[in-house]
């Protein structure tokens, strides 16, 4: 597993202060979402890299539009030199393939592309009202579409990770928000998991936000998370 930290604080200054507190950790992913990117733009991404050039950036914009518009946006994201971004699987296979085709010229410099399956804020009843199928079934269907379109993985809950890998492949990545490392409060997330469950379900990228940035000592919290991840990996 590779730890991803959600930079979801209300201001650029707060997010950068958090990043600076974690600057000694070279193997972290930094998740930059809608609010942060719309407000702070490319300059924020560049500042993150200045804090620690080894930080890897996951741009969490969840692209969802017609195929050519998604591909245009994907190309612009690739020019930002981030390491990973995401799109919505429900945009359809043609859109996903168009995105991947547009990124082909980037070769090894191409960012990883993940497809969002079901947002972790959904409960089963709400999800069925929209998609007319259960979360597990639809998440697997979306994952199969993304896999066949050539994407690198999906965004899903930890509870869907293992099943998705079974119908795609072990190297098809799963990035999972809503991770509460030691069973912290779920907040507005419906489907949350701790690190033990994430490891059992073969999650590749556990995303942790509030348990880190609401801690009085975020660096110590990240250290404890990384130590726990190491312990789990050693025992498995």
N, C-alpha and C positions, 0 to 999 in steps of 0.2 A: 504494500500500500504506500501511496505517496500523499502526504498531507496537503490539503488545499485550505487556505484561510480566506474567509469571506470578508472583504473590505466593505462593510455595509453601514458604516457610521455616517452621521449626518453632514459632515464637512470634509473637505480635502485635508485640512489641517489635522483632524482627528485620525483619518485613515493613514496619513503619512506618519503621524506620531506612532501609530500601531506598527507600521512597517519598520520604522526605525528601531522600535523595541525588539523586533524580531530579526534584525539585520545580521545576527551571527549565525542564523540557520540558512545554509546554502541550498538546501534541497526542498524548499517550500514552493508551493504554487500559491499565487495570489489571485483571488477571484475578484474581478472588477465588473460590477453590474450596471444596469440601466442608469440609476440615479447618478452614480459616480462618474460614469463615462459621459453622460449628457452634460453634466455640470462642469466637469474638469478636463475632459477631452484628452487628446494625445499627450499634452504636457504632463498630465498625471502619470501616464504610462512611462514616459521618459524619466520622470522623477523616481518612480519605483526602481527602475533599472539603475539609476545613479546611487540609490541607497544600497542596493546589492545587485551587481550584474548577474548573479546566479539565480535571482528570483525568476520564476517562470510564470507568465501571465496567462490566465484563463479569462478571456473576454466574454462575459455572460450576457449576450444581447438577444439570444433566442430569435434569430431571423425567421420571419414568416411572411412570404409575399409570393408573387408570381416568379417562375423560375429565373428569368433573366435578371429581374431586380435583385433576387437573392444572390445570384452569381456576381452581379456588379458589386454588391455590398461585401461579399466574401473576398473579392479581389482587393478592395480597399482595406479590409481587415488584414489581409496578408501583408500589405505594404506597411502596416503598423509594426510588423515584426513581433507579434505576440506568438506564443507557443500553442495556443488552443482557443477555439471559440465554438459556439453552438448554434444550431438551427432547430426549427420545430419539425419533427418527423411528420406531423400531420399536413405539412405543405405538400407531401406526396413524393413518390419515387422520382418522377421526372425532375422536380425541383432539386432534389438531393443529388441526382446524377449531374445536373447542370452545374451545380456548385463545385462538385469534385472535378469535373472536366475543366472548369475555368481555372482551378488551382494547379492543374497538372504542370504548367511551365515552371512552377516554383521548385519542383523536385524535392530535394532534402530540406529545403527552407520552408516547405509548405507547413502551415500550422495544422495541428490535429483538428479534426472536425467531429463534433459529437451531435447527436440528435436527441432532443428532448422527447421523452415518451409521455409520462404523466406527471404533472407537477405534484410535489410532495405535500402541497397544501390541500389537495383534494381528499375527501373521504369517499367511500364507495358509492353512497347514494348520489352525491353531487356529480361524481364522474359519470355514472350511468345516465343521468339526465342529459348530459351533453353528448356522450359518445355511444350510448345505447349498448355498451358492453362493460364488463367488469374491468377493474384496473389491471389485474394480472394478465388477462387475456389480451387486452388492447396494447399493453406495454410490450408484450412479446411480439405482437403483430407489427407494431411500429419498429421494434428493434430489428426484426427480420427484414423489413423494407430498407432500413438504414444500412444493414450489413450487405444486402444485395446491391445497394447503390454505391458501395465502396467507402463508406464512412469509417472512421476509426473506432467509434463506440457510441454510447448513449448516456444521457442523463436520466437516472431513474432512482427509485428508492432502493435502499439496501435489500428490501424484501423481494425485489424482482431480479436482483443481480445474478444469482446463480442460475436461475431458470433461463435467463437471457443468454448467458454464456453457453448453456447446454444446447440451445437451438442455433447458435451462431458459431462461436469458437472461443477458446480460452484467451486468445489475444485480442478479442473484441472488448474494448475497455468499458468499464462502468464507473461513472462519476456520480456520487450519491450525496445530495444535500441532506440536511436534517440529521446530521450525526451529532449525538450528544455523547461525548467520549466516555463519561462515567455516569450516565443516567441523569444528566441535568434536565431542567424543565423543558418541555417540548415547545412552549410558546405557541405560535400560530401554525406550526407544522403538525400534520396529522399522522404521518408515517415516519417515525424517528427510530434510530437504532444506536446502540453503543458500539464501541470498537470491537468487542468480542463477536457480536452478531455480524458486523461488517466483514470481519475476517472470515467467519464461517461462510458467508455468502459471496466471498471472493470479490469484494469491492476493490477496485484499483485506486480510486481517488475519493477518500472520505472528505467531505467539505464541512468545516467547523467554523461557525461564526460567533454567535453570542457567548458560548462558554469561554471563548478566548477574549473577545474584546470587552466583555463585561467583568472580567476577572481583574482584581486589583494589581496583579502581576502577570500580564499576558505572556511574557517571555518564560516565566516559570511554568505557566499552564501549558504552553507549547512543548516545553521540555518534558513535562510529565506525560503528555500525549505521545510524543515520539518514543519515550522510554516504554510506554505501554504497548505501542505498536511493535517495538523491537522484541519485547517479551513474548507477545502473542506469536510473532513470526518464528521465534526460536522454538516455541513449544509446539508449533505446527509443522 
